[in-house]
Amino acid sequence: MKALAIVAVVVAGISVVVPYFGGTYLPVIAGIMAVIAVKEQHVLSFVALGINVVNVAFLSWSLYVIHEGCKIASALDSGCGLLGNFWTWMGLNLVLLAAGVVLHLVNKKA
């Protein structure tokens, strides 16, 4: 599990510098890996989840562009679907973070 947590941190770090997939798919993949590894390596897992949340919230300009483009498309009576919404991607990362916290608290020794 330590290797999976390290890979999650590396993928989360790579997602910061990759333009399009770095704001959408890579943080979700890294988040899933981090949630799987949270039982054994909670510190590295929470580092990866934190990088993902900061990346999606503040560093991903591609999500902002997609979101603004969907606002324009909705004004022209054409939709973008669910994946064009910023809060879909942010919500996925926040759910993964909450799942990691719950798993950590459940598995914590008394």
N, C-alpha and C positions, 0 to 999 in steps of 0.2 A: 504494500500500500504506500510505502514511502516513495517508491518510484512513480506511482500514479500521481501522488501529490506534487512531486517535482515536475512531472510532465504538465500537470495542470497549471503550475506557476509559469512554466516556459511558454505554454500556449497562450496564457493570459497576457504575458509580456509581449509576445509576437502580435497579439491582437491589437495592441496599442498602435503599432506602426503600419499595419496593413490597412489600406484605405476602406474598402467596402465591406469585406467579410470580417474585418476587425471590429466593426460595430454591430454586426448582426449574428453571424453563425459561430465564429470562433469563441466569443465569450460564453455562449450557451454550451458549447462542447467542453470548454475548460471548466465551466461551472458544474456540469454533470460529473466530470472526472473528480472535481474537488469534493462534491457531495458524497461520492462513493468512498473517497479516501478519508473522510472526516473522522471516522471511528479511530483510525490508527494515528494519523498525523493531522490533528486539528489546527495547528498553527499554520502549516503550509497551505492547508485547505482554505483557511480564512484569509490568508494573504491573496490567494488566487481569486477568491470570491470578491474581496475588496478591490482588487485591480479591475475586475470585470465591471463592478458597479461604477467606479470612478470613470472607467473608459466609456461606458455607455452614456453616463449622465453628462460628462463634461468634455471628453476628448473626441467623441465620434461626430465629426462634421457631416459624414455621409448620412447618418440618421436624421440630422437636422435638415439637410437638403431634401431627403426623401419625404420627410414630414411636411415641409413647406410646399413641395411639388404636389403632394396629395391635397393640400388645402386649395391650391389652384385648380387641380383636377376636379375637386368636389364643387368648386364654384362654376365649373363648366359642365356640370351634371355627368361626370364620369368618375367612378370610384377607383381607389387603389387597393382595396382589400384590407384584410387584417394585418398583414405583414408590413404594410407601409406606415403603420402608426408607431411613433416613438414609444408610447407607453406599453405597447405589446412587448417590445424588446426589453424595456426597463423592468416591466412587470415580471418577465421570465427570470431575469437576473435577481430581482428581489425575492421571488418565490424560492429560487435555489439557495439564496443566502439564508432565508428563514428556515428552510429544510435543513440546512447544515447546522444552524444553531439548535434546532429541536433535536436532531440526531446527536449532537454533542452533549446536550443536557440529559438526554435519555441514557446515553452510554457512559456518562460520567460516574465514576465510582463514588459511593457515598462516604 
